[in-house]
């Protein structure tokens, strides 16, 4: 199953661990963090001003990578609480008909738009079990 993780950079290590676990379970994970490492090396903190980077060709390429990841995956996992970019990816996935699973965490401020998430989980282990059940149901 192809999975995109929509999350904030503040969850970098959680995204890396979740992606590793999903990959170990046989999933193809589209990771914005792995893509940043691939293109920028281990120093994933951009040296450019944020605005300059967003408007740069690299910013455009990364925007397309994230948008394609959200819209061309079998499922999107939202890792909360995250910011506007992750919620924009959730919105894109929802508009593309991609199911969205959410990991709810203390501090999540999502309002009405949380309805885009097909199912909320408060424990990553339950989410992983749900993915395994979903994969077997689709076989």
Residue pairs with C-beta under 8 A, 6 or more apart in sequence:
1 27
1 28
1 74
1 75
1 131
1 134
1 135
2 27
2 28
2 29
2 30
2 72
2 73
2 74
2 75
3 22
3 27
3 28
3 29
3 30
3 73
3 74
3 75
3 76
3 77
3 131
4 29
4 30
4 69
4 70
4 73
4 75
4 76
4 77
4 89
4 93
4 98
5 15
5 18
5 19
5 29
5 30
5 31
5 32
5 76
5 77
5 79
6 70
6 76
6 77
6 78
6 79
6 82
6 86
6 87
6 89
6 90
6 93
6 100
7 14
7 15
7 78
7 79
7 80
7 82
7 86
8 79
8 81
8 82
8 83
8 85
8 86
9 33
10 82
11 79
11 82
12 33
12 44
14 79
15 31
15 32
15 33
15 79
16 31
16 33
16 34
18 77
18 79
18 124
19 29
19 31
19 33
19 34
21 128
22 29
22 128
22 131
23 29
25 128
25 131
25 132
27 131
30 68
30 69
30 73
32 62
32 65
32 66
32 69
33 44
35 62
35 65
36 44
36 62
37 44
39 58
39 62
40 46
46 53
48 56
53 59
66 85
66 89
67 89
67 92
69 89
70 76
70 89
70 90
70 92
70 93
70 96
70 98
71 92
71 93
71 95
71 96
71 98
72 96
73 93
73 98
74 98
74 99
75 98
75 99
75 100
75 101
75 131
75 134
76 89
76 90
76 93
76 98
76 99
76 100
76 101
77 100
77 101
77 102
77 103
77 127
78 86
78 87
78 90
78 100
78 101
78 102
78 103
78 117
79 86
79 103
79 105
80 86
80 102
80 103
80 104
80 105
80 107
80 108
80 110
81 105
81 106
81 107
81 108
81 109
81 110
87 110
87 113
90 100
90 113
90 116
90 117
91 113
91 116
93 100
93 116
94 100
94 116
99 118
100 116
100 117
100 118
101 117
101 118
101 119
101 120
101 121
101 127
101 130
101 131
102 114
102 117
102 119
102 120
102 121
103 120
103 121
103 122
103 124
103 127
104 120
104 121
104 122
105 122
108 114
114 120
119 130
121 127
121 130
